[in-house]
Amino acid sequence: MKDIRDHFSRLAPIYTRVRTTDKEPVLFIQEMLQSVPKISATNLGCGAGRYDYLFLKHFKSRLTLFCVDSNQEMLDQLVKTLGRHRAEGYYPIRASVDRLPLRTQSLDCLFSFNSVHLLPIRDLFREASRVLKNDGYFFIYTRFRSQNERNIWGRWFPLFAEKEKRLYELRELKTLLGDYPYLSLGPIQYFQYDRSSTLRQLVARARNFHYSTFRFYTEEEFEQSLQQFRNNISTQFEPGSVNWQDENVLLVVRRQR
């Protein structure tokens, strides 16, 4: 865990540049909540603020957003990012998921965007049960292990899918949710994205460890895998035009009475 914390501390200044931000799930949530006049929400594992900016942009003054992360460097970047955009209505909070400094049944929504596999899942669901209002929403945007295996990294970067054991499958999340009687799984929305890059850009992302998965490699494993990745991409694609599909999923969990 310390290695992962150090990873995000080192990556914080460039995190927004090396990671892709998808607006589609935010627009889907906006549509679901269009009839809710005022929304009090928390983004868990908010990171450097890239999704917080989208939430605030699209929900505007309807939204009060608590941005929670355990990494101070990420929160510092969030404040800079949102400050540049002159965003209002957000409150950065350094905290762990197992002890959220939020009142019981005080939130309309929780968001977890690309962070559920990094957080202690049972603490996450326990605290979601506590802090959400009756009929509140918990939106979990993630990718399944099987989706991860099919993307550009899982298919062509050696050991990537094998190293990434933290991701869940739907059946596993359903089983875990079954232990929390106040939480029930609602709609599931799948997303597919057409991505395009160059081999040079992909190599730069890998060297910047844009996925924490790369921290699980030894130095020798990483260099060997990176070279094989170059060979694989050069064989399968034009190095100047690498195209693939990413898959993600949005789970809508409700807090029942």
Secondary structure, 3 states (H helix, E strand, C coil): CHHHHHHHHHHHHHHHHHCCCCCHHHHHHHHHCCCCCCEEEEEECCCCCHHHHHHHHHHHHHEEEEEEECCHHHHHHHHHHHHHCCCCCEEEEECCHHHCCCCCCCEEEEEEECCHHHCCHHHHHHHHHHHEEEEEEEEEEECCHHHHHHCHHHHHCCCHHHHCCCCCCHHHHHHHHCCCCCEEEEEEEEEEEEEEECHHHHHHHHHCCCCHHHHHCCHHHHHHHHHHHHHHHHHHCECCEEEEEEEEEEEEEEECC
